[in-house]
Amino acid sequence: MEFDWLPYFNCAACGTEFPSDRVQYDELGYPVCPDCEARTGPLASLEAVDAAESGIAD
């Protein structure tokens, strides 16, 4: 019997888990969560701080 492992994406922002084939990528190649649309990558934490300061996120 053969078994194929399906990779999963775990969102650090909202904690949800998706099969990797449902995840889209930004222009730099970093994954974007399909549920909360949080980006990952080196600038993701700075974007979260900017969003919080401008009142977009809680």
C-alpha distance matrix in Angstrom:
0.0 3.8 6.7 10.2 13.1 16.0 19.3 22.0 25.8 28.0 31.6 34.1 36.9 35.6 32.5 30.1 26.5 25.2 22.2 23.4 23.5 26.3 28.5 31.4 33.2 36.9 39.0 38.4 34.6 34.3 32.2 34.1 33.0 32.5 34.0 37.1 37.3 37.9 37.5 36.1 37.6 40.7 43.2 41.3 43.3 46.6 45.8 45.2 48.6 50.3 48.9 50.0 53.5 53.9 53.0 49.8 47.5 48.4
3.8 0.0 3.8 6.7 9.9 12.9 16.1 19.1 22.8 25.2 28.8 31.4 34.2 33.1 30.1 27.8 24.1 22.5 19.3 20.2 20.3 23.3 25.3 28.1 29.7 33.4 35.4 34.8 31.0 30.8 28.8 30.9 29.9 29.6 31.4 34.3 34.3 34.8 34.2 32.9 34.2 37.3 39.8 38.1 40.2 43.4 42.6 42.2 45.6 47.2 45.9 47.2 50.5 51.0 50.2 46.9 44.8 45.9
6.7 3.8 0.0 3.8 6.4 9.4 12.6 15.4 19.2 21.5 25.1 27.7 30.5 29.3 26.4 24.0 20.3 18.9 15.8 16.9 17.3 20.2 22.1 25.1 26.7 30.5 32.7 32.0 28.2 27.8 25.6 27.5 26.4 26.2 27.8 30.7 30.9 31.3 30.8 29.5 31.0 34.2 36.5 34.6 36.7 39.9 39.1 38.6 42.0 43.7 42.3 43.5 46.9 47.4 46.5 43.3 41.1 42.1
10.2 6.7 3.8 0.0 3.8 6.3 9.5 12.6 16.2 18.9 22.4 25.1 27.8 27.0 24.2 21.8 18.1 16.3 12.9 13.5 13.9 17.0 18.7 21.5 23.1 26.8 28.9 28.3 24.5 24.2 22.1 24.1 23.3 23.2 25.1 27.9 27.7 28.2 27.5 26.2 27.6 30.9 33.2 31.4 33.7 36.8 35.9 35.6 39.0 40.5 39.2 40.6 44.0 44.3 43.6 40.4 38.4 39.6
13.1 9.9 6.4 3.8 0.0 3.8 6.3 9.4 13.0 15.5 19.0 21.6 24.4 23.7 20.8 18.7 15.0 13.6 10.6 11.2 12.5 15.3 16.5 19.6 21.0 24.6 27.0 26.1 22.3 21.6 19.4 21.5 20.6 20.8 22.6 25.2 25.1 25.2 24.6 23.1 24.6 27.8 30.1 28.2 30.3 33.5 32.8 32.3 35.7 37.4 36.1 37.4 40.7 41.3 40.6 37.4 35.3 36.3
16.0 12.9 9.4 6.3 3.8 0.0 3.8 6.5 10.1 13.0 16.3 19.2 21.7 20.9 18.3 15.9 12.1 10.2 6.9 7.6 8.9 11.6 12.9 16.1 17.8 21.5 24.0 23.5 19.7 18.9 16.4 18.2 17.1 17.2 19.0 21.7 21.6 22.0 21.5 20.4 22.2 25.6 27.6 25.6 27.9 30.9 29.9 29.4 32.9 34.5 33.0 34.4 37.8 38.1 37.4 34.1 32.1 33.4
19.3 16.1 12.6 9.5 6.3 3.8 0.0 3.8 7.0 10.0 13.3 15.9 18.7 18.3 15.9 13.9 10.3 8.8 6.2 5.7 8.4 10.7 10.9 14.1 15.2 18.8 21.4 20.5 16.8 15.6 13.2 15.3 14.6 15.3 17.3 19.5 19.1 19.0 18.3 16.8 18.5 21.9 24.0 22.0 24.3 27.4 26.5 26.1 29.5 31.1 29.9 31.3 34.6 35.1 34.5 31.4 29.3 30.6
22.0 19.1 15.4 12.6 9.4 6.5 3.8 0.0 3.8 6.5 9.8 12.7 15.3 14.6 12.2 10.2 6.6 5.6 4.4 4.8 8.3 9.3 9.2 12.7 14.2 17.5 20.6 19.9 16.4 14.5 11.6 13.0 11.6 12.5 13.9 16.1 16.1 16.0 15.8 14.7 16.9 20.4 22.1 19.7 21.7 24.9 23.9 23.2 26.6 28.3 26.9 28.1 31.5 32.0 31.2 28.1 25.9 27.1
25.8 22.8 19.2 16.2 13.0 10.1 7.0 3.8 0.0 3.8 6.4 9.4 11.8 11.7 9.8 8.3 5.6 5.3 6.1 5.4 9.0 8.9 7.4 10.6 11.7 14.7 18.0 17.2 14.1 11.6 8.5 9.7 8.3 10.0 11.5 13.0 12.8 12.3 12.1 11.0 13.6 17.1 18.5 16.0 18.1 21.2 20.1 19.4 22.9 24.5 23.2 24.4 27.8 28.3 27.6 24.6 22.4 23.7
28.0 25.2 21.5 18.9 15.5 13.0 10.0 6.5 3.8 0.0 3.8 6.3 9.0 8.7 6.3 5.9 4.5 6.6 8.9 9.1 12.5 11.7 10.1 13.1 14.0 16.3 19.8 18.8 16.2 13.1 10.2 10.6 8.4 10.7 11.0 11.8 12.5 11.3 11.8 10.7 13.5 16.6 17.9 14.9 16.3 19.7 18.9 17.5 20.8 22.9 21.5 22.2 25.7 26.5 25.6 22.8 20.2 21.1
31.6 28.8 25.1 22.4 19.0 16.3 13.3 9.8 6.4 3.8 0.0 3.8 5.5 5.8 5.0 5.5 6.4 8.3 11.3 11.1 14.1 12.4 10.2 12.4 13.1 14.7 18.3 17.6 15.6 12.1 9.2 8.5 6.2 9.1 8.9 8.7 9.4 7.9 8.9 8.4 11.8 14.8 15.4 12.0 13.3 16.6 15.5 13.9 17.4 19.3 17.7 18.5 22.0 22.7 21.8 19.1 16.5 17.5
34.1 31.4 27.7 25.1 21.6 19.2 15.9 12.7 9.4 6.3 3.8 0.0 3.8 5.9 5.5 8.1 9.5 12.0 14.8 14.4 17.6 16.1 13.6 15.4 15.3 16.3 19.6 18.4 16.9 13.1 11.2 10.7 9.1 12.4 11.7 10.4 11.2 8.5 9.4 8.2 11.1 13.3 13.9 10.5 10.8 14.5 14.0 12.0 15.0 17.5 16.4 16.6 20.0 21.3 20.6 18.3 15.3 15.9
36.9 34.2 30.5 27.8 24.4 21.7 18.7 15.3 11.8 9.0 5.5 3.8 0.0 3.8 5.9 8.4 11.0 13.2 16.5 16.3 19.0 16.8 14.4 15.6 15.8 16.3 19.7 19.0 18.0 14.2 12.2 10.5 8.6 11.5 10.0 7.8 9.2 6.5 8.7 9.0 12.2 14.2 13.7 10.0 10.0 13.2 12.1 9.6 12.7 15.0 13.3 13.4 17.0 18.1 17.0 14.7 11.7 12.3
35.6 33.1 29.3 27.0 23.7 20.9 18.3 14.6 11.7 8.7 5.8 5.9 3.8 0.0 3.8 5.7 9.1 11.6 15.2 15.9 18.3 15.8 14.2 16.0 17.0 18.0 21.7 21.4 20.0 16.5 13.7 11.7 8.6 10.5 8.1 6.7 9.5 8.3 11.2 11.9 15.4 17.8 17.3 13.5 13.8 16.8 15.3 12.6 15.7 17.8 15.5 15.4 19.2 19.9 18.2 15.7 12.6 12.9
32.5 30.1 26.4 24.2 20.8 18.3 15.9 12.2 9.8 6.3 5.0 5.5 5.9 3.8 0.0 3.8 6.7 10.0 13.4 14.5 17.4 15.4 14.1 16.6 17.8 19.4 23.0 22.4 20.5 17.0 14.1 12.9 9.8 11.7 9.9 9.7 12.1 10.8 13.0 12.8 16.1 18.6 18.9 15.3 15.6 19.0 18.0 15.5 18.5 20.9 18.9 18.8 22.5 23.5 21.9 19.4 16.3 16.3
30.1 27.8 24.0 21.8 18.7 15.9 13.9 10.2 8.3 5.9 5.5 8.1 8.4 5.7 3.8 0.0 3.8 6.7 10.4 12.0 14.5 12.3 11.8 14.7 16.6 18.7 22.4 22.3 20.0 16.9 13.5 12.1 8.6 9.5 7.8 9.1 11.4 11.3 13.5 13.8 17.3 20.3 20.6 17.1 18.0 21.3 19.7 17.7 21.0 22.9 20.6 21.0 24.7 25.2 23.5 20.7 17.9 18.4
26.5 24.1 20.3 18.1 15.0 12.1 10.3 6.6 5.6 4.5 6.4 9.5 11.0 9.1 6.7 3.8 0.0 3.8 7.0 9.0 11.7 10.2 10.1 13.6 15.6 18.3 21.9 21.7 18.9 16.1 12.6 12.2 9.1 9.8 9.4 11.5 12.9 13.0 14.3 14.1 17.4 20.7 21.5 18.3 19.7 23.0 21.6 20.0 23.5 25.3 23.3 23.9 27.6 28.1 26.7 23.7 21.1 21.9
25.2 22.5 18.9 16.3 13.6 10.2 8.8 5.6 5.3 6.6 8.3 12.0 13.2 11.6 10.0 6.7 3.8 0.0 3.8 6.0 8.1 6.6 7.3 11.1 13.6 16.7 20.2 20.4 17.3 15.1 11.4 11.2 8.5 8.2 9.1 11.9 12.6 13.4 14.4 14.5 17.7 21.3 22.1 19.1 21.1 24.1 22.4 21.3 25.0 26.4 24.3 25.5 29.1 29.1 27.9 24.7 22.6 23.8
22.2 19.3 15.8 12.9 10.6 6.9 6.2 4.4 6.1 8.9 11.3 14.8 16.5 15.2 13.4 10.4 7.0 3.8 0.0 3.8 5.5 5.8 7.4 11.1 13.6 17.2 20.3 20.4 17.0 15.5 12.1 12.7 11.0 10.4 12.2 15.1 15.2 16.1 16.4 16.2 18.9 22.5 23.7 21.1 23.5 26.4 24.8 24.2 27.8 29.1 27.2 28.7 32.1 32.1 31.2 27.8 25.9 27.3
23.4 20.2 16.9 13.5 11.2 7.6 5.7 4.8 5.4 9.1 11.1 14.4 16.3 15.9 14.5 12.0 9.0 6.0 3.8 0.0 3.8 5.4 5.4 8.7 10.6 14.2 17.1 17.0 13.5 12.3 9.3 10.7 10.1 10.3 12.9 15.3 14.4 15.0 14.5 14.0 16.2 19.9 21.3 19.2 21.9 24.6 23.1 22.9 26.6 27.7 26.2 28.0 31.2 31.2 30.7 27.3 25.7 27.4
23.5 20.3 17.3 13.9 12.5 8.9 8.4 8.3 9.0 12.5 14.1 17.6 19.0 18.3 17.4 14.5 11.7 8.1 5.5 3.8 0.0 3.9 5.6 8.1 10.7 14.4 17.0 17.6 14.1 13.8 10.9 11.9 11.6 10.7 13.7 16.5 15.3 16.7 16.2 16.3 18.5 22.3 23.3 21.3 24.3 26.7 24.8 25.0 28.7 29.3 27.7 29.8 32.9 32.5 32.0 28.5 27.2 29.3
26.3 23.3 20.2 17.0 15.3 11.6 10.7 9.3 8.9 11.7 12.4 16.1 16.8 15.8 15.4 12.3 10.2 6.6 5.8 5.4 3.9 0.0 3.8 6.6 10.0 13.5 16.6 17.6 14.5 13.6 10.2 9.9 9.0 7.2 10.2 13.1 12.2 14.2 14.3 15.3 18.0 21.8 22.3 19.9 22.8 25.1 22.8 22.7 26.5 27.0 25.0 27.1 30.3 29.7 28.9 25.3 24.1 26.2
28.5 25.3 22.1 18.7 16.5 12.9 10.9 9.2 7.4 10.1 10.2 13.6 14.4 14.2 14.1 11.8 10.1 7.3 7.4 5.4 5.6 3.8 0.0 3.8 6.7 10.1 13.4 14.1 11.2 9.9 6.4 6.4 6.3 6.0 9.5 11.5 9.9 11.2 10.8 11.6 14.3 18.0 18.5 16.2 19.3 21.5 19.4 19.6 23.3 23.8 22.1 24.3 27.4 26.9 26.5 23.0 21.8 24.1
31.4 28.1 25.1 21.5 19.6 16.1 14.1 12.7 10.6 13.1 12.4 15.4 15.6 16.0 16.6 14.7 13.6 11.1 11.1 8.7 8.1 6.6 3.8 0.0 3.8 6.9 10.0 11.4 9.0 8.5 5.9 5.6 7.4 7.1 10.9 12.2 9.5 11.0 9.9 11.3 13.5 17.1 17.2 15.4 18.8 20.4 18.1 18.9 22.6 22.5 21.0 23.7 26.4 25.6 25.6 22.1 21.5 24.3
33.2 29.7 26.7 23.1 21.0 17.8 15.2 14.2 11.7 14.0 13.1 15.3 15.8 17.0 17.8 16.6 15.6 13.6 13.6 10.6 10.7 10.0 6.7 3.8 0.0 3.8 6.8 7.7 5.3 5.3 4.4 5.5 8.8 9.9 13.3 13.7 10.4 10.9 8.6 9.4 10.7 14.1 14.4 13.3 17.0 18.3 16.2 17.7 21.1 21.0 20.0 22.9 25.3 24.7 25.3 21.9 21.5 24.4
36.9 33.4 30.5 26.8 24.6 21.5 18.8 17.5 14.7 16.3 14.7 16.3 16.3 18.0 19.4 18.7 18.3 16.7 17.2 14.2 14.4 13.5 10.1 6.9 3.8 0.0 3.8 5.4 5.3 5.5 6.4 6.6 10.4 11.7 14.8 14.2 10.5 10.6 7.9 9.2 9.9 12.6 12.2 11.7 15.5 16.0 13.9 16.0 19.1 18.5 17.9 21.0 23.0 22.3 23.3 20.1 20.2 23.4
39.0 35.4 32.7 28.9 27.0 24.0 21.4 20.6 18.0 19.8 18.3 19.6 19.7 21.7 23.0 22.4 21.9 20.2 20.3 17.1 17.0 16.6 13.4 10.0 6.8 3.8 0.0 3.8 5.6 7.6 9.7 10.4 14.2 15.4 18.5 17.8 14.1 14.0 11.0 11.9 11.5 13.5 13.0 13.6 17.3 17.3 15.4 18.1 20.8 19.8 19.7 23.1 24.6 23.8 25.3 22.3 22.8 26.1
38.4 34.8 32.0 28.3 26.1 23.5 20.5 19.9 17.2 18.8 17.6 18.4 19.0 21.4 22.4 22.3 21.7 20.4 20.4 17.0 17.6 17.6 14.1 11.4 7.7 5.4 3.8 0.0 3.8 5.8 9.1 10.8 14.6 16.7 19.6 18.7 15.2 14.2 10.6 10.3 8.9 10.5 11.0 12.1 15.7 15.8 14.8 17.5 20.0 19.5 19.9 23.0 24.5 24.2 25.9 23.1 23.2 26.3
34.6 31.0 28.2 24.5 22.3 19.7 16.8 16.4 14.1 16.2 15.6 16.9 18.0 20.0 20.5 20.0 18.9 17.3 17.0 13.5 14.1 14.5 11.2 9.0 5.3 5.3 5.6 3.8 0.0 3.8 6.6 9.3 12.8 14.7 17.9 17.7 14.4 13.7 10.3 9.6 8.9 11.6 12.7 12.9 16.5 17.5 16.4 18.5 21.4 21.3 21.4 24.2 26.2 26.0 27.2 24.2 23.9 26.7
34.3 30.8 27.8 24.2 21.6 18.9 15.6 14.5 11.6 13.1 12.1 13.1 14.2 16.5 17.0 16.9 16.1 15.1 15.5 12.3 13.8 13.6 9.9 8.5 5.3 5.5 7.6 5.8 3.8 0.0 3.8 6.6 10.0 12.6 15.3 14.8 11.8 10.5 7.0 5.9 5.9 9.2 10.3 9.8 13.3 14.9 13.8 15.4 18.5 18.8 18.7 21.3 23.5 23.6 24.5 21.6 20.8 23.5
32.2 28.8 25.6 22.1 19.4 16.4 13.2 11.6 8.5 10.2 9.2 11.2 12.2 13.7 14.1 13.5 12.6 11.4 12.1 9.3 10.9 10.2 6.4 5.9 4.4 6.4 9.7 9.1 6.6 3.8 0.0 3.8 6.6 9.1 11.9 11.9 9.3 8.6 6.2 5.9 7.9 11.7 12.4 10.7 14.1 16.1 14.6 15.4 18.8 19.4 18.6 20.9 23.6 23.6 24.0 20.8 19.7 22.1
34.1 30.9 27.5 24.1 21.5 18.2 15.3 13.0 9.7 10.6 8.5 10.7 10.5 11.7 12.9 12.1 12.2 11.2 12.7 10.7 11.9 9.9 6.4 5.6 5.5 6.6 10.4 10.8 9.3 6.6 3.8 0.0 3.8 6.3 8.8 8.5 5.6 5.7 4.5 6.5 9.4 12.9 12.6 10.2 13.4 15.3 13.0 13.4 17.2 17.5 16.0 18.4 21.3 20.9 21.0 17.6 16.6 19.2
33.0 29.9 26.4 23.3 20.6 17.1 14.6 11.6 8.3 8.4 6.2 9.1 8.6 8.6 9.8 8.6 9.1 8.5 11.0 10.1 11.6 9.0 6.3 7.4 8.8 10.4 14.2 14.6 12.8 10.0 6.6 3.8 0.0 3.8 5.5 5.8 4.6 5.3 6.5 8.3 11.9 15.3 15.0 11.9 14.4 16.7 14.4 13.9 17.7 18.4 16.4 18.2 21.5 21.3 20.6 17.2 15.7 17.8
32.5 29.6 26.2 23.2 20.8 17.2 15.3 12.5 10.0 10.7 9.1 12.4 11.5 10.5 11.7 9.5 9.8 8.2 10.4 10.3 10.7 7.2 6.0 7.1 9.9 11.7 15.4 16.7 14.7 12.6 9.1 6.3 3.8 0.0 3.8 6.1 5.5 8.2 9.8 12.0 15.4 18.9 18.3 15.3 17.9 19.9 17.2 16.7 20.5 20.8 18.4 20.3 23.6 22.9 21.9 18.3 17.1 19.3
34.0 31.4 27.8 25.1 22.6 19.0 17.3 13.9 11.5 11.0 8.9 11.7 10.0 8.1 9.9 7.8 9.4 9.1 12.2 12.9 13.7 10.2 9.5 10.9 13.3 14.8 18.5 19.6 17.9 15.3 11.9 8.8 5.5 3.8 0.0 3.8 5.8 8.2 11.0 13.3 17.0 20.2 19.3 15.9 17.8 20.0 17.3 15.9 19.6 20.2 17.4 18.7 22.2 21.6 20.0 16.5 15.0 16.7
37.1 34.3 30.7 27.9 25.2 21.7 19.5 16.1 13.0 11.8 8.7 10.4 7.8 6.7 9.7 9.1 11.5 11.9 15.1 15.3 16.5 13.1 11.5 12.2 13.7 14.2 17.8 18.7 17.7 14.8 11.9 8.5 5.8 6.1 3.8 0.0 3.8 5.5 9.0 11.7 15.3 18.1 16.7 13.2 14.8 16.7 13.9 12.3 15.9 16.5 13.6 14.9 18.4 17.9 16.4 12.9 11.3 13.2
37.3 34.3 30.9 27.7 25.1 21.6 19.1 16.1 12.8 12.5 9.4 11.2 9.2 9.5 12.1 11.4 12.9 12.6 15.2 14.4 15.3 12.2 9.9 9.5 10.4 10.5 14.1 15.2 14.4 11.8 9.3 5.6 4.6 5.5 5.8 3.8 0.0 3.8 6.3 9.6 13.0 15.9 14.4 11.3 13.7 15.2 12.1 11.6 15.4 15.4 12.9 15.1 18.2 17.4 16.7 13.1 12.2 14.9
37.9 34.8 31.3 28.2 25.2 22.0 19.0 16.0 12.3 11.3 7.9 8.5 6.5 8.3 10.8 11.3 13.0 13.4 16.1 15.0 16.7 14.2 11.2 11.0 10.9 10.6 14.0 14.2 13.7 10.5 8.6 5.7 5.3 8.2 8.2 5.5 3.8 0.0 3.8 6.7 10.1 12.7 11.3 7.8 10.0 11.9 9.3 8.6 12.4 13.1 11.2 13.1 16.2 16.2 15.8 12.6 11.1 13.6
37.5 34.2 30.8 27.5 24.6 21.5 18.3 15.8 12.1 11.8 8.9 9.4 8.7 11.2 13.0 13.5 14.3 14.4 16.4 14.5 16.2 14.3 10.8 9.9 8.6 7.9 11.0 10.6 10.3 7.0 6.2 4.5 6.5 9.8 11.0 9.0 6.3 3.8 0.0 3.8 6.7 9.6 8.6 5.8 9.0 10.8 8.7 9.3 12.8 13.4 12.4 14.7 17.4 17.5 17.9 14.9 13.8 16.5
36.1 32.9 29.5 26.2 23.1 20.4 16.8 14.7 11.0 10.7 8.4 8.2 9.0 11.9 12.8 13.8 14.1 14.5 16.2 14.0 16.3 15.3 11.6 11.3 9.4 9.2 11.9 10.3 9.6 5.9 5.9 6.5 8.3 12.0 13.3 11.7 9.6 6.7 3.8 0.0 3.8 7.1 7.6 5.3 8.3 10.7 9.9 10.4 13.6 14.8 14.6 16.5 19.0 19.7 20.3 17.7 16.2 18.4
37.6 34.2 31.0 27.6 24.6 22.2 18.5 16.9 13.6 13.5 11.8 11.1 12.2 15.4 16.1 17.3 17.4 17.7 18.9 16.2 18.5 18.0 14.3 13.5 10.7 9.9 11.5 8.9 8.9 5.9 7.9 9.4 11.9 15.4 17.0 15.3 13.0 10.1 6.7 3.8 0.0 3.8 5.6 5.4 8.3 10.1 10.3 11.7 14.2 15.2 15.9 17.9 19.9 20.8 22.0 19.7 18.5 20.7
40.7 37.3 34.2 30.9 27.8 25.6 21.9 20.4 17.1 16.6 14.8 13.3 14.2 17.8 18.6 20.3 20.7 21.3 22.5 19.9 22.3 21.8 18.0 17.1 14.1 12.6 13.5 10.5 11.6 9.2 11.7 12.9 15.3 18.9 20.2 18.1 15.9 12.7 9.6 7.1 3.8 0.0 3.8 5.8 7.4 8.4 9.9 11.7 13.1 14.3 15.8 17.6 19.0 20.3 21.9 20.3 19.2 21.2
43.2 39.8 36.5 33.2 30.1 27.6 24.0 22.1 18.5 17.9 15.4 13.9 13.7 17.3 18.9 20.6 21.5 22.1 23.7 21.3 23.3 22.3 18.5 17.2 14.4 12.2 13.0 11.0 12.7 10.3 12.4 12.6 15.0 18.3 19.3 16.7 14.4 11.3 8.6 7.6 5.6 3.8 0.0 3.8 5.6 5.3 6.3 8.9 10.2 10.7 12.4 14.5 15.6 16.7 18.6 17.0 16.4 18.7
41.3 38.1 34.6 31.4 28.2 25.6 22.0 19.7 16.0 14.9 12.0 10.5 10.0 13.5 15.3 17.1 18.3 19.1 21.1 19.2 21.3 19.9 16.2 15.4 13.3 11.7 13.6 12.1 12.9 9.8 10.7 10.2 11.9 15.3 15.9 13.2 11.3 7.8 5.8 5.3 5.4 5.8 3.8 0.0 3.8 5.5 5.1 6.3 8.8 10.0 10.6 12.5 14.4 15.5 16.6 14.7 13.5 15.8
43.3 40.2 36.7 33.7 30.3 27.9 24.3 21.7 18.1 16.3 13.3 10.8 10.0 13.8 15.6 18.0 19.7 21.1 23.5 21.9 24.3 22.8 19.3 18.8 17.0 15.5 17.3 15.7 16.5 13.3 14.1 13.4 14.4 17.9 17.8 14.8 13.7 10.0 9.0 8.3 8.3 7.4 5.6 3.8 0.0 3.8 5.4 5.1 6.4 8.8 9.9 10.7 12.5 14.5 15.6 14.3 12.7 14.2
46.6 43.4 39.9 36.8 33.5 30.9 27.4 24.9 21.2 19.7 16.6 14.5 13.2 16.8 19.0 21.3 23.0 24.1 26.4 24.6 26.7 25.1 21.5 20.4 18.3 16.0 17.3 15.8 17.5 14.9 16.1 15.3 16.7 19.9 20.0 16.7 15.2 11.9 10.8 10.7 10.1 8.4 5.3 5.5 3.8 0.0 3.8 5.4 5.1 6.2 8.6 9.9 10.7 12.4 14.4 13.6 12.9 14.8
45.8 42.6 39.1 35.9 32.8 29.9 26.5 23.9 20.1 18.9 15.5 14.0 12.1 15.3 18.0 19.7 21.6 22.4 24.8 23.1 24.8 22.8 19.4 18.1 16.2 13.9 15.4 14.8 16.4 13.8 14.6 13.0 14.4 17.2 17.3 13.9 12.1 9.3 8.7 9.9 10.3 9.9 6.3 5.1 5.4 3.8 0.0 3.8 5.5 5.1 6.1 8.6 9.9 10.6 12.3 10.8 10.5 13.2
45.2 42.2 38.6 35.6 32.3 29.4 26.1 23.2 19.4 17.5 13.9 12.0 9.6 12.6 15.5 17.7 20.0 21.3 24.2 22.9 25.0 22.7 19.6 18.9 17.7 16.0 18.1 17.5 18.5 15.4 15.4 13.4 13.9 16.7 15.9 12.3 11.6 8.6 9.3 10.4 11.7 11.7 8.9 6.3 5.1 5.4 3.8 0.0 3.8 5.5 5.1 6.2 8.7 10.0 10.6 9.2 7.8 9.9
48.6 45.6 42.0 39.0 35.7 32.9 29.5 26.6 22.9 20.8 17.4 15.0 12.7 15.7 18.5 21.0 23.5 25.0 27.8 26.6 28.7 26.5 23.3 22.6 21.1 19.1 20.8 20.0 21.4 18.5 18.8 17.2 17.7 20.5 19.6 15.9 15.4 12.4 12.8 13.6 14.2 13.1 10.2 8.8 6.4 5.1 5.5 3.8 0.0 3.8 5.4 5.1 6.2 8.7 10.0 10.0 8.9 10.3
50.3 47.2 43.7 40.5 37.4 34.5 31.1 28.3 24.5 22.9 19.3 17.5 15.0 17.8 20.9 22.9 25.3 26.4 29.1 27.7 29.3 27.0 23.8 22.5 21.0 18.5 19.8 19.5 21.3 18.8 19.4 17.5 18.4 20.8 20.2 16.5 15.4 13.1 13.4 14.8 15.2 14.3 10.7 10.0 8.8 6.2 5.1 5.5 3.8 0.0 3.8 5.5 5.2 6.2 8.7 8.7 9.2 11.5
48.9 45.9 42.3 39.2 36.1 33.0 29.9 26.9 23.2 21.5 17.7 16.4 13.3 15.5 18.9 20.6 23.3 24.3 27.2 26.2 27.7 25.0 22.1 21.0 20.0 17.9 19.7 19.9 21.4 18.7 18.6 16.0 16.4 18.4 17.4 13.6 12.9 11.2 12.4 14.6 15.9 15.8 12.4 10.6 9.9 8.6 6.1 5.1 5.4 3.8 0.0 3.8 5.5 5.2 6.2 5.1 5.7 8.7
50.0 47.2 43.5 40.6 37.4 34.4 31.3 28.1 24.4 22.2 18.5 16.6 13.4 15.4 18.8 21.0 23.9 25.5 28.7 28.0 29.8 27.1 24.3 23.7 22.9 21.0 23.1 23.0 24.2 21.3 20.9 18.4 18.2 20.3 18.7 14.9 15.1 13.1 14.7 16.5 17.9 17.6 14.5 12.5 10.7 9.9 8.6 6.2 5.1 5.5 3.8 0.0 3.8 5.5 5.2 5.8 4.9 6.1
53.5 50.5 46.9 44.0 40.7 37.8 34.6 31.5 27.8 25.7 22.0 20.0 17.0 19.2 22.5 24.7 27.6 29.1 32.1 31.2 32.9 30.3 27.4 26.4 25.3 23.0 24.6 24.5 26.2 23.5 23.6 21.3 21.5 23.6 22.2 18.4 18.2 16.2 17.4 19.0 19.9 19.0 15.6 14.4 12.5 10.7 9.9 8.7 6.2 5.2 5.5 3.8 0.0 3.8 5.5 7.7 8.2 9.2
53.9 51.0 47.4 44.3 41.3 38.1 35.1 32.0 28.3 26.5 22.7 21.3 18.1 19.9 23.5 25.2 28.1 29.1 32.1 31.2 32.5 29.7 26.9 25.6 24.7 22.3 23.8 24.2 26.0 23.6 23.6 20.9 21.3 22.9 21.6 17.9 17.4 16.2 17.5 19.7 20.8 20.3 16.7 15.5 14.5 12.4 10.6 10.0 8.7 6.2 5.2 5.5 3.8 0.0 3.8 5.7 8.0 10.0
53.0 50.2 46.5 43.6 40.6 37.4 34.5 31.2 27.6 25.6 21.8 20.6 17.0 18.2 21.9 23.5 26.7 27.9 31.2 30.7 32.0 28.9 26.5 25.6 25.3 23.3 25.3 25.9 27.2 24.5 24.0 21.0 20.6 21.9 20.0 16.4 16.7 15.8 17.9 20.3 22.0 21.9 18.6 16.6 15.6 14.4 12.3 10.6 10.0 8.7 6.2 5.2 5.5 3.8 0.0 3.8 5.6 7.0
49.8 46.9 43.3 40.4 37.4 34.1 31.4 28.1 24.6 22.8 19.1 18.3 14.7 15.7 19.4 20.7 23.7 24.7 27.8 27.3 28.5 25.3 23.0 22.1 21.9 20.1 22.3 23.1 24.2 21.6 20.8 17.6 17.2 18.3 16.5 12.9 13.1 12.6 14.9 17.7 19.7 20.3 17.0 14.7 14.3 13.6 10.8 9.2 10.0 8.7 5.1 5.8 7.7 5.7 3.8 0.0 3.8 7.0
47.5 44.8 41.1 38.4 35.3 32.1 29.3 25.9 22.4 20.2 16.5 15.3 11.7 12.6 16.3 17.9 21.1 22.6 25.9 25.7 27.2 24.1 21.8 21.5 21.5 20.2 22.8 23.2 23.9 20.8 19.7 16.6 15.7 17.1 15.0 11.3 12.2 11.1 13.8 16.2 18.5 19.2 16.4 13.5 12.7 12.9 10.5 7.8 8.9 9.2 5.7 4.9 8.2 8.0 5.6 3.8 0.0 3.8
48.4 45.9 42.1 39.6 36.3 33.4 30.6 27.1 23.7 21.1 17.5 15.9 12.3 12.9 16.3 18.4 21.9 23.8 27.3 27.4 29.3 26.2 24.1 24.3 24.4 23.4 26.1 26.3 26.7 23.5 22.1 19.2 17.8 19.3 16.7 13.2 14.9 13.6 16.5 18.4 20.7 21.2 18.7 15.8 14.2 14.8 13.2 9.9 10.3 11.5 8.7 6.1 9.2 10.0 7.0 7.0 3.8 0.0
